[in-house]
Amino acid sequence: LGFVTNSYATGSVGFTISSVDIKTNVKDDIDSNGSTDTTKNISNEVVFGSIFFEKAVNDNMSVGIDFIPFEAEFESRSTTQSSLKGKDDGAATSGTNKGTADVSKHLTFYLQPQKEIRDGLKVFGTVGIVRADVESKVQSVSPTNKTVDQSLDGMKLGLGLKKETGFGFIKLEYSETDYDDVSVTTSNSTKVTADIDTEVLSLSVAKSF
């Protein structure tokens, strides 16, 4: 994939524009006046660009790496909590727990098996491993602020069409990525866990060399 001749030394470099639906399931394990658990589903739509390098292994397989050179906010949420901490009379106070997850250095290493349908038009599948840095910021009602830097791993599966051109190729792809859970626990024992999944529609243009 990504070549105009049968020379497997051919590589391609290009850019991708992606429309992303980020779906996050957030769970709070709150230790304030007893035990309170909350669950919230969040959907966040963003558009971002990436750059990639790709090389043909043979007629039916290519390998590549995709890099998002920007920071993106994958998750942002808030929920109301009551707290007894810090109150001598035991009266509850209410406030808001807030959290964000900002992702950077997002890398995808992928394989794309392919099959030609007709006249340079090919159908392909994508299997990829995703690696990124995530900065989680949590502000609790205590009040307690906490920032945690973690690694974010995931698995990408996709399906698309690719058309070879005189300069390289263009690709249209739908993909889904399932990321590992991200957890942060504040000093007031509020544990926030986010399960992040994405659905992506992307258009790529590449030049072969």
C-alpha positions as CSV (number, residue, x, y, z in Angstrom):
1,L,0.0,0.0,0.0
2,G,1.3,3.4,-0.8
3,F,3.2,2.7,-4.0
4,V,2.8,3.3,-7.7
5,T,5.2,0.7,-9.0
6,N,6.0,-2.8,-7.8
7,S,9.2,-1.7,-6.2
8,Y,8.9,-2.6,-2.5
9,A,11.6,-0.1,-1.6
10,T,9.0,2.6,-2.2
11,G,7.8,4.5,0.8
12,S,5.1,7.2,1.2
13,V,4.7,10.2,3.5
14,G,1.5,12.0,3.9
15,F,-1.1,13.8,6.2
16,T,-4.4,12.7,7.5
17,I,-7.5,14.8,8.6
18,S,-9.7,12.9,11.1
19,S,-13.2,13.5,12.5
20,V,-13.2,11.8,15.9
21,D,-16.1,10.8,18.2
22,I,-14.5,10.2,21.6
23,K,-16.7,8.1,23.9
24,T,-15.8,8.0,27.6
25,N,-17.3,6.0,30.4
26,V,-16.3,7.7,33.7
27,K,-16.8,6.0,37.1
28,D,-16.3,7.8,40.5
29,D,-15.6,5.8,43.7
30,I,-16.2,8.6,46.2
31,D,-15.4,8.3,49.9
32,S,-17.1,11.2,51.7
33,N,-20.2,10.6,53.9
34,G,-20.3,6.8,53.4
35,S,-19.7,5.4,49.9
36,T,-21.1,7.0,46.7
37,D,-20.6,5.7,43.2
38,T,-21.4,7.7,40.0
39,T,-21.2,6.7,36.4
40,K,-21.3,9.1,33.5
41,N,-21.0,8.6,29.7
42,I,-19.4,11.4,27.8
43,S,-19.2,12.0,24.0
44,N,-16.7,14.6,22.6
45,E,-16.3,15.3,18.9
46,V,-13.0,16.7,17.7
47,V,-11.2,17.2,14.4
48,F,-7.4,16.9,14.2
49,G,-4.6,16.3,11.8
50,S,-1.7,13.8,11.8
51,I,1.3,12.9,9.7
52,F,2.4,9.4,8.6
53,F,5.0,7.3,6.9
54,E,4.2,4.1,5.2
55,K,6.1,1.4,3.3
56,A,4.9,-1.5,1.1
57,V,6.1,-4.9,2.3
58,N,4.6,-6.8,-0.7
59,D,1.5,-6.7,-3.0
60,N,-0.8,-7.4,-0.1
61,M,0.7,-5.7,2.9
62,S,2.0,-2.4,4.2
63,V,3.3,-1.1,7.5
64,G,3.3,2.4,8.8
65,I,3.5,4.9,11.7
66,D,1.1,7.8,12.3
67,F,1.9,10.7,14.6
68,I,-0.5,13.4,16.0
69,P,1.8,16.4,16.6
70,F,-0.7,18.3,18.8
71,E,-2.2,17.9,22.2
72,A,-5.9,17.0,22.3
73,E,-8.5,17.0,25.1
74,F,-9.9,13.5,25.1
75,E,-12.2,13.8,28.1
76,S,-13.6,16.6,30.3
77,R,-16.3,16.1,32.9
78,S,-17.7,17.3,36.2
79,T,-20.0,15.8,38.8
80,T,-21.5,17.1,42.1
81,Q,-20.4,15.6,45.4
82,S,-21.2,16.1,49.0
83,S,-18.4,16.1,51.6
84,L,-18.1,16.0,55.4
85,K,-14.4,16.4,55.5
86,G,-13.1,19.5,57.2
87,K,-16.5,20.2,59.0
88,D,-16.4,19.8,62.7
89,D,-20.2,19.9,63.0
90,G,-20.6,17.1,60.5
91,A,-22.7,19.3,58.2
92,A,-22.3,18.3,54.6
93,T,-21.0,20.7,52.0
94,S,-21.5,20.3,48.3
95,G,-19.2,21.0,45.4
96,T,-18.1,19.8,42.1
97,N,-15.5,17.2,41.1
98,K,-13.9,18.2,37.8
99,G,-11.5,16.2,35.5
100,T,-9.8,16.5,32.2
101,A,-7.6,14.1,30.2
102,D,-5.2,15.8,27.7
103,V,-3.4,13.4,25.3
104,S,-0.1,14.2,23.5
105,K,2.6,12.3,21.6
106,H,0.0,10.0,20.1
107,L,1.7,7.3,18.0
108,T,0.0,4.5,16.0
109,F,2.1,1.6,14.6
110,Y,0.0,-0.3,12.1
111,L,-0.3,-3.1,9.5
112,Q,-2.6,-2.8,6.5
113,P,-3.4,-6.0,4.5
114,Q,-5.0,-5.0,1.2
115,K,-6.6,-6.4,-1.9
116,E,-7.0,-4.7,-5.3
117,I,-10.6,-4.4,-6.5
118,R,-10.0,-2.8,-9.9
119,D,-7.8,-0.2,-11.6
120,G,-5.7,0.8,-8.6
121,L,-8.7,0.8,-6.2
122,K,-8.0,-1.3,-3.1
123,V,-9.8,-2.3,0.0
124,F,-7.7,-2.6,3.2
125,G,-7.9,-3.4,6.8
126,T,-5.9,-1.9,9.6
127,V,-4.6,-3.4,12.8
128,G,-2.6,-1.0,15.0
129,I,-1.0,-0.5,18.4
130,V,-1.5,2.9,19.9
131,R,0.8,4.6,22.5
132,A,0.4,8.1,23.9
133,D,1.0,10.3,27.0
134,V,-2.0,11.5,29.0
135,E,-2.1,14.2,31.6
136,S,-5.0,13.8,33.9
137,K,-6.2,16.7,36.1
138,V,-8.6,16.2,38.9
139,Q,-10.2,18.9,41.1
140,S,-12.3,17.5,44.0
141,V,-14.7,19.2,46.4
142,S,-12.2,18.7,49.3
143,P,-10.8,20.9,47.7
144,T,-7.9,18.9,46.3
145,N,-6.2,19.3,43.0
146,K,-4.1,16.6,41.5
147,T,-2.3,16.2,38.2
148,V,-1.0,12.7,37.1
149,D,1.1,11.9,34.0
150,Q,0.5,8.4,32.6
151,S,1.0,6.3,29.5
152,L,-2.1,5.5,27.4
153,D,-2.2,2.3,25.3
154,G,-4.8,1.1,22.9
155,M,-5.7,-1.2,20.0
156,K,-6.9,0.1,16.6
157,L,-9.0,-1.7,14.1
158,G,-10.1,-0.2,10.8
159,L,-11.4,-0.7,7.3
160,G,-11.0,1.5,4.2
161,L,-10.5,2.2,0.5
162,K,-7.3,3.3,-1.1
163,K,-6.8,4.8,-4.6
164,E,-3.4,5.0,-6.2
165,T,-2.7,8.3,-8.0
166,G,0.0,9.6,-10.2
167,F,1.8,11.1,-7.2
168,G,1.0,8.6,-4.5
169,F,-2.4,7.6,-3.1
170,I,-5.5,8.8,-1.2
171,K,-7.3,6.8,1.5
172,L,-10.6,6.9,3.2
173,E,-10.9,4.9,6.4
174,Y,-13.3,4.2,9.3
175,S,-11.6,2.9,12.5
176,E,-12.2,2.3,16.1
177,T,-9.6,2.4,19.0
178,D,-10.1,0.9,22.4
179,Y,-7.8,2.5,25.0
180,D,-6.8,1.1,28.4
181,D,-8.5,2.6,31.4
182,V,-7.0,5.7,33.0
183,S,-7.4,6.1,36.8
184,V,-6.6,8.9,39.2
185,T,-7.1,8.9,43.0
186,T,-7.2,12.2,44.9
187,S,-6.1,12.7,48.5
188,N,-9.7,12.7,49.7
189,S,-10.0,9.1,48.3
190,T,-12.0,9.9,45.3
191,K,-11.0,7.5,42.5
192,V,-11.9,8.5,39.0
193,T,-11.6,5.9,36.2
194,A,-12.1,6.7,32.5
195,D,-12.6,4.1,29.8
196,I,-11.9,5.8,26.5
197,D,-12.9,4.6,23.0
198,T,-12.8,6.5,19.7
199,E,-14.7,6.2,16.4
200,V,-12.7,7.9,13.6
201,L,-13.5,8.8,9.9
202,S,-10.3,9.9,8.2
203,L,-9.0,11.1,4.8
204,S,-5.4,10.7,3.9
205,V,-3.2,12.0,1.1
206,A,0.3,10.7,0.5
207,K,3.2,11.2,-1.9
208,S,5.3,8.2,-2.8
209,F,9.1,8.3,-3.3
